């Protein structure tokens, strides 16, 4: 494996569930293509991006558990940043 990845989807009020799920499936397939091991896939509903972290601070703290070892771990978002 080339590394590990956590897929992060942000669902805004104007997004529909079908498109979010499809974008997460596409991210997973693209990640597998470059031999990333998918550790988790999460979707967070937000009104707008957090100006500092994009995702909420609480969700960011949840994700920190995946970065405790020295293995290359990537956060891959379904949105343009």
Secondary structure as the mmCIF struct_conf table of DSSP 4:
data_model
#
loop_
_struct_conf.conf_type_id
_struct_conf.id
_struct_conf.beg_label_comp_id
_struct_conf.beg_label_asym_id
_struct_conf.beg_label_seq_id
_struct_conf.end_label_comp_id
_struct_conf.end_label_asym_id
_struct_conf.end_label_seq_id
STRN STRN1 UNK A 3 UNK A 11
TURN_TY1_P TURN_TY1_P1 UNK A 13 UNK A 14
HELX_RH_AL_P HELX_RH_AL_P1 UNK A 17 UNK A 33
TURN_TY1_P TURN_TY1_P2 UNK A 34 UNK A 35
STRN STRN2 UNK A 36 UNK A 45
BEND BEND1 UNK A 47 UNK A 48
STRN STRN3 UNK A 50 UNK A 50
TURN_TY1_P TURN_TY1_P3 UNK A 51 UNK A 53
STRN STRN4 UNK A 54 UNK A 54
BEND BEND2 UNK A 55 UNK A 55
HELX_RH_AL_P HELX_RH_AL_P2 UNK A 57 UNK A 63
HELX_RH_3T_P HELX_RH_3T_P1 UNK A 64 UNK A 67
BEND BEND3 UNK A 68 UNK A 71
STRN STRN5 UNK A 73 UNK A 77
BEND BEND4 UNK A 78 UNK A 79
#
